[in-house]
Amino acid sequence: MDWLIYSAAVLCAADGCDHLDCHGGPFRVVFAATHQYNDIILASVYSSETGEWTLPVCLDNTCEIYAQHIGEARADGPLGRFYTPYLQPRRGAVVGDAVYFTVRYGNAIVKYDLGKDRLSMIEPPQPDVWDIAITPMENSTSLGFACIQGSSLYTWLRKVDTEEEAAEWIQYRVIELGKTIPVANPNEELSVVGFAEGVGVIFVCSGVGLFMIKLNSGQVKKVDEPGKYFSVLPYMSFYLPETGNGGGHDAIDLPHNA
C-alpha cells in the first residue's frame, strides 16, 4: 500500500471478552492511511488468527460528505487547490463496532465500520477549531469530541439511533479552565492533545505544562513540564480486587507518554 500519512488502532478479537485481562488473546489491527498519490483514504484490517490483512477499502468521492469535504477544502484560499486529505497520525477511538480517525481540515472524522468493512466520513460538531480529540465516552457506547474555545473545554457526544442510522452531536459539558490551568502569557491558547480511554480524562497543554482533566468532576492535575505535545498516549494500569475477603480495591495509574 502506498501511503502518505497513517494511524492505527488495536482491538481485542475475542467474543464476549470483558477486556479486563485480554492481553495475549486474538486481536485485530485497523490501519487507515491517506494514499500517497491519490486523494483517497484507505483502510485494512490485520487478524492475528489468520495472520493476514484484508483487502483495502477506499473512501473517495462516491461518499457525498467526503466529496463535499474535498470541494470545500480546495475552495478555501489560493493554496486550497493543493489540498490532500491528511489523516492525522493520532490515536483512533474505538466505539462499538467502529474505529474513528480525524482528518486535519475542518476536523472531519473518518469512520471505519468493522462489521460492514466500510469507510465513511462524519461532520464534526466544531469545524473551526485547531486542536481536538475524539474519544469513547459513556462506557464506550458514544463517540466524544473535545476542543478548547477561549478558556473553556467543550465536549460533545454523538448519539446513534441504530434503527434509523441517524445520528446527532449533543453538547455534553463545558469546563472553564481560565482559573485552573495557568498559561505562560495572556495571549497563549490552550491545546487538547489526547485522552485516556475508559476513565473520562482529557489532556490539555499550555506553556506551563501538561494537565489532565477529569470530565466528571472538572478536576485538573498537572502531570508534566512544558514541552512539545502533539498526541498524548497514556499508559494505564490496574489491578482487580481480591474476591471473598473484601480486602482489595481498584486502582488506575495514569503515567503519560507524548
C-alpha positions as CSV (number, residue, x, y, z in Angstrom):
1,M,0.0,0.0,0.0
2,D,1.4,3.5,-0.9
3,W,0.6,5.8,2.0
4,L,1.5,9.3,2.9
5,I,0.4,9.5,6.5
6,Y,-1.4,7.0,8.7
7,S,-2.9,5.9,12.0
8,A,-3.9,2.6,13.5
9,A,-5.9,1.0,16.4
10,V,-5.5,-2.4,18.1
11,L,-8.7,-4.2,19.1
12,C,-9.4,-7.4,21.1
13,A,-11.0,-10.0,18.8
14,A,-12.3,-12.4,21.5
15,D,-16.1,-12.8,21.6
16,G,-17.6,-12.0,24.9
17,C,-14.4,-10.6,26.3
18,D,-14.7,-8.1,29.2
19,H,-11.3,-6.6,28.3
20,L,-10.1,-6.7,31.9
21,D,-7.3,-9.2,31.2
22,C,-7.3,-10.0,27.5
23,H,-3.7,-9.4,26.6
24,G,-2.3,-12.4,24.7
25,G,-5.6,-13.3,23.1
26,P,-6.6,-12.8,19.4
27,F,-6.5,-9.3,18.2
28,R,-7.1,-7.1,15.1
29,V,-5.3,-4.1,13.9
30,V,-7.2,-1.4,12.0
31,F,-4.8,0.6,9.7
32,A,-6.0,3.7,8.0
33,A,-4.0,6.0,5.7
34,T,-4.0,8.8,3.2
35,H,-2.9,7.5,-0.2
36,Q,0.4,9.0,-1.4
37,Y,-0.6,9.7,-5.0
38,N,-4.4,9.7,-5.0
39,D,-6.9,11.9,-3.0
40,I,-8.3,8.9,-1.1
41,I,-8.2,7.3,2.3
42,L,-7.7,3.6,2.7
43,A,-8.2,1.1,5.5
44,S,-7.2,-2.5,6.0
45,V,-7.5,-4.9,9.0
46,Y,-5.0,-7.4,10.2
47,S,-6.2,-10.6,12.1
48,S,-3.8,-12.4,14.5
49,E,-5.9,-15.5,13.9
50,T,-5.4,-15.6,10.2
51,G,-2.1,-13.7,10.0
52,E,-3.4,-11.8,7.0
53,W,-4.5,-8.3,6.1
54,T,-7.9,-7.7,4.4
55,L,-8.1,-6.1,1.0
56,P,-8.1,-2.3,1.5
57,V,-11.4,-0.4,1.3
58,C,-11.4,3.1,0.0
59,L,-13.0,6.5,0.9
60,D,-13.4,8.6,-2.2
61,N,-15.8,11.0,-4.0
62,T,-18.5,8.3,-4.1
63,C,-19.1,9.3,-0.4
64,E,-21.2,12.6,-0.5
65,I,-19.7,14.0,2.7
66,Y,-16.2,13.2,1.6
67,A,-16.7,14.8,-1.9
68,Q,-18.1,17.9,-0.2
69,H,-15.1,18.0,2.2
70,I,-12.6,17.9,-0.7
71,G,-14.6,20.6,-2.6
72,E,-14.7,23.0,0.4
73,A,-11.0,22.5,1.2
74,R,-9.9,23.2,-2.4
75,A,-12.1,26.3,-2.5
76,D,-10.5,27.7,0.7
77,G,-7.9,30.1,-0.3
78,P,-5.2,30.1,-3.0
79,L,-3.4,27.1,-1.6
80,G,-6.6,25.0,-1.3
81,R,-6.2,23.6,-4.8
82,F,-3.2,21.6,-3.5
83,Y,-5.3,20.1,-0.6
84,T,-4.6,16.5,0.4
85,P,-7.0,14.6,2.8
86,Y,-4.4,14.5,5.5
87,L,-5.3,11.8,8.0
88,Q,-3.9,12.8,11.4
89,P,-1.4,10.4,13.0
90,R,-3.2,10.4,16.2
91,R,-4.8,7.7,18.3
92,G,-8.1,6.4,16.9
93,A,-11.2,6.0,19.0
94,V,-12.9,2.6,19.2
95,V,-16.7,2.8,19.8
96,G,-18.8,-0.3,19.4
97,D,-18.0,-2.0,16.1
98,A,-16.3,1.1,14.6
99,V,-13.0,2.9,14.7
100,Y,-12.7,6.7,14.2
101,F,-9.8,8.8,13.0
102,T,-9.5,12.5,12.2
103,V,-8.6,14.5,9.1
104,R,-6.9,17.8,9.6
105,Y,-9.0,20.1,7.5
106,G,-12.2,21.1,9.4
107,N,-11.7,18.3,11.9
108,A,-13.6,15.8,9.7
109,I,-13.9,12.4,11.2
110,V,-13.4,9.2,9.3
111,K,-15.3,6.1,10.4
112,Y,-14.3,2.5,9.7
113,D,-17.2,0.1,10.3
114,L,-15.7,-3.3,11.1
115,G,-19.0,-5.2,10.5
116,K,-19.6,-3.7,7.1
117,D,-15.9,-3.3,6.1
118,R,-16.7,0.2,5.0
119,L,-15.2,3.7,5.3
120,S,-17.4,6.8,5.7
121,M,-17.0,10.4,6.8
122,I,-18.7,12.3,9.7
123,E,-19.0,16.1,10.1
124,P,-17.7,17.3,13.4
125,P,-19.7,19.5,15.9
126,Q,-17.0,22.2,15.7
127,P,-15.0,22.5,12.4
128,D,-13.4,25.9,13.1
129,V,-11.0,24.9,16.0
130,W,-7.5,23.6,15.8
131,D,-6.5,21.0,18.4
132,I,-9.2,18.4,19.1
133,A,-9.5,14.9,20.4
134,I,-12.1,12.2,19.7
135,T,-12.7,9.7,22.5
136,P,-15.0,6.8,23.5
137,M,-17.5,8.0,26.2
138,E,-20.3,6.6,28.2
139,N,-18.7,3.2,28.7
140,S,-17.6,3.2,25.0
141,T,-21.2,3.5,23.7
142,S,-20.8,7.0,22.3
143,L,-18.2,9.0,20.4
144,G,-16.9,12.0,22.2
145,F,-15.4,15.2,20.7
146,A,-13.3,17.6,22.8
147,C,-11.9,21.0,21.9
148,I,-11.0,24.4,23.5
149,Q,-12.7,27.7,22.7
150,G,-11.4,30.7,24.5
151,S,-10.5,29.4,28.0
152,S,-13.2,26.6,28.2
153,L,-13.1,22.9,27.3
154,Y,-16.1,21.9,25.3
155,T,-17.2,18.3,24.9
156,W,-19.9,16.7,22.7
157,L,-21.4,13.2,22.4
158,R,-22.6,11.6,19.2
159,K,-25.7,9.7,19.8
160,V,-26.6,7.0,17.2
161,D,-30.1,5.7,16.5
162,T,-29.4,2.1,15.5
163,E,-32.8,1.6,13.9
164,E,-32.8,4.6,11.5
165,E,-29.0,5.0,11.4
166,A,-29.5,8.7,12.3
167,A,-27.0,10.5,14.5
168,E,-26.5,13.9,16.0
169,W,-24.0,15.7,18.2
170,I,-25.2,16.7,21.7
171,Q,-23.2,19.1,23.8
172,Y,-22.1,17.2,26.9
173,R,-20.2,19.5,29.2
174,V,-18.3,22.9,29.3
175,I,-15.5,23.2,31.8
176,E,-14.0,26.7,32.4
177,L,-10.2,26.4,32.6
178,G,-9.2,30.0,33.0
179,K,-8.7,29.8,36.7
180,T,-7.4,26.2,36.9
181,I,-4.8,25.9,34.1
182,P,-2.0,28.6,34.2
183,V,-0.6,30.0,31.0
184,A,2.8,31.4,30.2
185,N,1.4,34.7,28.8
186,P,-2.1,36.3,28.4
187,N,-2.3,35.6,24.7
188,E,-1.5,31.9,24.9
189,E,-4.0,29.4,23.7
190,L,-4.6,26.0,25.4
191,S,-4.5,22.8,23.3
192,V,-6.3,19.5,23.6
193,V,-3.6,16.8,23.0
194,G,-5.1,13.4,24.0
195,F,-7.4,11.4,26.1
196,A,-7.4,8.4,28.5
197,E,-9.9,5.8,27.3
198,G,-12.5,4.4,29.8
199,V,-11.7,6.9,32.7
200,G,-13.1,10.2,31.2
201,V,-9.8,12.1,31.2
202,I,-8.7,14.7,28.6
203,F,-5.1,16.0,28.3
204,V,-4.5,19.7,27.8
205,C,-1.2,21.5,27.4
206,S,-0.1,25.1,28.0
207,G,3.2,26.9,28.1
208,V,3.3,26.0,31.8
209,G,3.0,22.2,31.4
210,L,0.7,19.2,30.6
211,F,-2.5,18.8,32.5
212,M,-5.1,16.1,32.8
213,I,-8.8,17.0,33.3
214,K,-11.4,14.6,34.7
215,L,-14.6,15.2,32.8
216,N,-17.0,14.0,35.5
217,S,-15.6,16.4,38.2
218,G,-13.7,19.1,36.3
219,Q,-10.6,18.3,38.5
220,V,-7.3,19.4,37.0
221,K,-3.9,17.9,37.7
222,K,-0.5,18.9,36.3
223,V,1.3,15.7,35.0
224,D,4.3,17.0,33.2
225,E,6.5,20.0,32.5
226,P,6.3,22.3,29.4
227,G,7.1,20.6,26.1
228,K,6.0,20.0,22.5
229,Y,2.9,17.8,22.7
230,F,1.0,16.6,19.6
231,S,-0.7,13.4,20.7
232,V,-0.5,12.1,24.3
233,L,-0.9,8.3,24.7
234,P,-1.3,7.5,28.4
235,Y,-0.3,4.1,29.8
236,M,-3.0,2.8,32.1
237,S,-2.6,0.0,34.6
238,F,-5.0,-1.5,37.1
239,Y,-5.5,-4.5,39.4
240,L,-8.6,-6.3,40.3
241,P,-9.9,-6.6,43.9
242,E,-9.4,-9.9,45.7
243,T,-12.6,-11.9,46.0
244,G,-14.0,-13.3,49.1
245,N,-12.1,-11.2,51.7
246,G,-13.2,-7.7,50.9
247,G,-9.6,-6.5,51.2
248,G,-8.9,-5.3,47.6
249,H,-9.7,-2.2,45.6
250,D,-9.4,-0.9,42.1
251,A,-6.6,1.4,41.1
252,I,-5.8,3.2,38.0
253,D,-2.4,4.8,37.3
254,L,-2.1,7.4,34.5
255,P,1.6,8.0,33.6
256,H,1.9,9.6,30.2
257,N,3.8,9.3,27.0
258,A,3.9,12.0,24.4
